[in-house]
Amino acid sequence: MLLAAVGAIAVILTQVLPQFVPLFAEAGSALPTSTRLLLAAGDFVGSYGLLLLLGLAGLVAVIQAARRNTGVATLIDRLRLNMPLFGSVHREILAGRFTRTLGTLLANGVPLITALRITRPVVQNRVAMRMVEAATEASTRGAGLSGTIAAAGIFPLRTGQLLRLGEENGELGAMALRAADIHEERARQMMQRRLAMLVPGITIALGGVIAGIVAALLNAMLSLNDLVG
């Protein structure tokens, strides 16, 4: 929807607005500031739109190449955890991925240390992977898994609470699977709510931009009518 909104505005600026330029030129009058800014925006998009797209594609390529660097990749993964609106969703997804894999392995008789080592790459976030490494080392020393998970503050608070309950009851695998169900459902609900917020927001923003364009054109047309009158 966002791409459609940007495309619609680009078409208006590059295809619709130029149709009015000859009319304004024939009148020979000074256009309102809003209309002049609108025409300048249309000229800019028409002249440099392709370059902007190529620049955006180049930026994406640079980011992808930079992700091969461990430090940059870790920074990006940390930013994903703290994104406005979607950072909490990402944390729920990571927690669900971790507990689902860990619980499945434990339920099938895999020892905890081995299960944690297998689960580490499945998380697919370097910050969370470091936490799993710390949890593996702590578990090797005989410390509880849940304490390390809770202290890291990466997963939601309920992750550590549920894992602690599983450790205390000797049912870590079953409780990890229960936690996975909760995290996955929570992530689904949060994503639905955020999309429900974004769609009206994009619609309102698009309507506001188009309304501004129409208002600028009407303002220019009225000024032309006043001049003719």
C-alpha positions in Angstrom: 0.0 0.0 0.0 2.9 2.3 0.8 4.4 1.7 -2.6 1.0 2.4 -4.3 0.8 5.7 -2.4 4.3 6.8 -3.4 3.5 5.7 -7.0 0.3 7.6 -7.1 2.0 10.8 -5.9 4.8 10.4 -8.4 2.3 10.0 -11.2 0.5 13.1 -10.2 3.7 15.1 -10.0 5.2 13.9 -13.2 2.1 13.3 -15.4 -0.8 15.4 -14.2 0.9 18.6 -13.1 2.8 19.2 -16.5 -0.6 19.4 -18.2 -1.2 22.7 -16.3 2.2 24.3 -17.0 1.2 25.7 -20.4 -1.9 27.2 -19.0 0.0 28.9 -16.2 2.7 30.1 -18.7 0.2 31.7 -21.0 -1.4 33.6 -18.2 2.0 35.2 -17.4 1.0 35.9 -13.8 2.9 35.2 -10.7 1.8 31.8 -9.3 1.1 31.3 -5.6 4.0 30.0 -3.6 2.3 26.7 -2.9 1.8 26.1 -6.6 5.4 27.1 -7.5 6.7 24.7 -4.9 4.4 21.9 -6.3 5.7 22.5 -9.8 9.3 22.5 -8.6 8.6 19.2 -6.9 7.2 17.8 -10.1 10.2 18.9 -12.1 12.6 17.4 -9.5 10.8 14.0 -9.5 10.6 14.0 -13.3 14.3 14.8 -13.7 15.8 12.8 -10.9 13.2 10.2 -10.0 15.1 7.4 -11.8 18.3 8.4 -10.0 16.5 8.4 -6.7 15.3 4.8 -7.4 18.8 3.8 -8.4 20.2 5.4 -5.3 17.7 3.6 -3.1 18.6 0.3 -4.8 22.3 1.1 -4.2 21.7 1.8 -0.6 20.0 -1.5 -0.1 22.9 -3.2 -1.8 25.4 -1.4 0.5 23.4 -2.4 3.6 23.3 -6.0 2.4 27.1 -6.0 1.8 27.7 -4.3 5.2 25.8 -7.1 7.0 28.7 -9.4 6.1 30.7 -7.5 8.7 30.0 -8.9 12.2 30.0 -5.6 13.9 27.6 -3.9 11.4 25.3 -7.0 11.4 25.2 -6.9 15.2 24.3 -3.2 15.2 21.5 -3.8 12.7 20.2 -6.7 14.7 20.2 -4.5 17.8 18.4 -1.8 16.0 15.7 -4.3 14.9 15.1 -5.2 18.5 14.5 -1.5 19.4 12.5 -0.4 16.4 9.5 1.8 17.2 6.2 -0.2 16.9 7.9 -3.4 15.5 10.8 -3.9 17.9 8.5 -5.6 20.5 7.0 -7.8 17.7 10.5 -8.9 16.7 11.3 -9.8 20.3 8.2 -12.0 20.5 9.1 -13.7 17.2 12.7 -14.4 18.4 11.4 -15.7 21.7 8.9 -18.0 19.9 11.7 -19.2 17.6 14.0 -19.9 20.5 11.5 -21.7 22.8 9.9 -23.7 19.9 13.2 -25.1 18.8 14.5 -25.7 22.4 11.3 -27.3 23.5 11.1 -29.6 20.5 14.6 -30.8 21.1 14.2 -31.3 24.8 10.9 -33.1 24.3 12.7 -35.5 22.0 15.4 -36.4 24.5 18.2 -34.1 23.4 20.3 -32.9 26.4 20.0 -29.3 27.4 23.5 -28.2 26.4 23.3 -29.8 23.0 19.8 -28.4 22.5 21.0 -24.9 23.3 23.9 -25.2 20.8 21.6 -26.3 18.1 19.1 -23.6 18.9 21.6 -20.8 18.8 21.8 -20.3 15.0 18.1 -20.8 14.6 17.4 -17.5 16.4 18.9 -15.6 13.5 19.7 -12.5 15.5 23.3 -11.9 16.6 22.4 -10.1 19.8 20.1 -13.0 20.8 22.6 -15.5 19.7 25.2 -14.1 22.1 22.6 -14.4 24.8 22.1 -18.1 23.9 25.9 -18.6 24.1 25.9 -17.0 27.6 23.0 -19.2 28.6 24.8 -22.3 27.3 27.9 -21.4 29.3 25.8 -20.8 32.4 24.0 -24.1 32.0 27.4 -25.9 31.6 28.4 -24.5 35.0 25.2 -25.7 36.5 23.4 -22.4 36.6 19.8 -22.0 35.6 18.9 -21.3 32.1 16.0 -19.0 32.9 18.1 -16.6 35.0 20.5 -15.8 32.1 17.6 -15.4 29.7 15.7 -13.0 32.0 18.8 -11.0 32.9 19.6 -10.4 29.2 16.4 -8.4 28.7 16.1 -9.4 25.0 13.1 -11.7 25.1 9.8 -10.7 26.8 9.7 -11.0 30.6 7.3 -14.0 30.4 10.0 -16.1 28.6 12.2 -16.2 31.7 9.3 -16.7 34.0 7.9 -19.7 32.0 11.3 -21.3 31.7 11.9 -20.8 35.4 8.6 -22.6 36.1 9.7 -25.4 33.8 13.0 -25.8 35.5 11.4 -25.9 39.0 8.9 -28.5 37.9 11.4 -30.6 35.9 9.3 -30.0 32.7 11.5 -27.5 30.8 10.8 -28.9 27.4 7.0 -28.9 27.8 7.1 -25.4 29.3 9.3 -24.1 26.5 6.7 -25.4 24.0 4.0 -23.7 26.0 6.0 -20.5 25.9 6.4 -20.8 22.2 2.7 -21.0 21.7 2.2 -17.9 23.8 4.9 -15.9 22.0 3.7 -16.9 18.5 0.1 -16.0 19.3 1.3 -12.7 20.9 3.4 -11.9 17.8 0.5 -12.5 15.5 -1.9 -10.3 17.5 0.7 -7.5 17.8 1.4 -7.6 14.1 -2.3 -7.4 13.2 -2.8 -4.4 15.5 0.1 -2.6 14.1 -1.0 -3.2 10.5 -4.4 -2.1 11.5 -2.9 1.2 12.7 -0.6 1.7 9.7 -3.1 1.2 6.9 -5.4 4.0 8.0 -2.3 6.2 8.7 -1.0 5.7 5.2 -4.4 6.3 3.7 -4.8 9.5 5.7 -1.3 10.7 4.7 -1.9 9.9 1.1 -5.2 11.7 1.2 -3.6 14.7 2.8 -0.8 14.9 0.2 -3.3 14.7 -2.7 -5.6 17.2 -1.0 -2.6 19.6 -0.7 -1.8 19.1 -4.4 -5.4 19.8 -5.4 -5.6 22.8 -3.1 -2.4 24.2 -4.7 -3.8 23.8 -8.2 -7.2 25.3 -7.3 -5.4 28.2 -5.7 -3.5 28.8 -8.9 -6.7 28.5 -11.0 -8.5 31.0 -8.8 -5.6 33.4 -9.1 -5.9 33.1 -12.9 -9.6 33.7 -12.8 -9.1 36.8 -10.7 -6.5 38.1 -13.2 -8.8 37.5 -16.1 -11.7 39.1 -14.3 
